[in-house]
Structures are given as structure tokens and as C-alpha cells.
């Protein structure tokens, strides 16, 4: 008498258990992948924000290092509480010319504006006025720049820091140092208060 062979394969219960385990493993893998993708996206945003911030601060320093104070009867720097403007020597290949640069906080972003290099004083005066119009009245200027919720500027004069609006007069237009305080938004990839001090390259301390 031949022995009875049992059917080869999985029972219905075993198939259901296997499907349940497969579904659980798939859910765990999907959740882990989502966490990994979100982490990579957040890191990319942080890297981009850091790169943009470093580029802006580097440009800020470059603009200040090239501050031009050689013009007679022309204020080389002005701060009206919203926009900081100054005249700088133009970069290559426009050496010998002058450029007006301006910085402000517009639509939640710290942005920069610059004029075309100019040679005549009349053209410089026009660019000086255009800077305010461009930053305070023209929309779309704040599409780029650093996300920020506030900024402040302090000038160092007479061995003390003071608000940039606390003094006036062309003879005081060029401070010995400038302090930038930039408050980054709490909801951004980078947050908190950034303080950046710039020292005028030609400034020397008198020691007696």
C-alpha cells in the first residue's frame, strides 16, 4: 500500500501571516525612507541657506572695503533707518569708476542693490536717488537675498558704538567701524541673531 502524500504548499493561514508580515515590513521601510528623505531635504535647505548667508556677508564686507570717501561735497554713506547706501569703487573691469550700493530689509529678505558703474558726478547723484526708489518702491527686488525678520546698523565713532541715526553731518558720514545685526527668522533653517563687525581698513588707533 502506497503512503498518502500530503499536499505541498502553504496553507491559507500561512499565506495570510506572510502577507501581514510583508505589509508590516513594507510600511516600516516606507516610513524609514520618508524620514531619510525629509532629513536630506532639511539638510539641503540648511546648506543652501548657509551658502546664501555667507555669500551675502562676503558681499557686504567687499562693498564696505571698497567704500569711496574721496568725493568732495558728496556724502559717501547714508542710513535712513531702512536703507543703507554708500559709494564704492567699482570692481573689475570697471576700475576708476564708482558704483552706488544699497542694502535693506524688504519683504522678509535682506537684499542688495547696485547701480551701473558711473564716471560723472551727475550720474552718481542719479544712481544715489535711484537706490531708494528701487528698494523702497519697486516690487520684485526681494526675490533673492537672505531671509531675515529684522536688521540694525550701528556706527563706531569717538570710541563708542551708537545708533546709525543718532548722528548727522557729512563730516561724520564715514564711521570707524560698522556693526550689522541681522535677526534670522525662527522658522527658518538657521535662526537667531547674527552680529558682524566691519573695521575701516584706513582707521588707526592713536596711542599716547
Helices and strands as residue ranges (DSSP letters): H 12-65, E 77-79, E 83-89, E 98-106, E 109-114, H 121-136, G 141-143, E 146-147, E 150-157, E 160-163, G 170-172, E 177-184, E 192-199
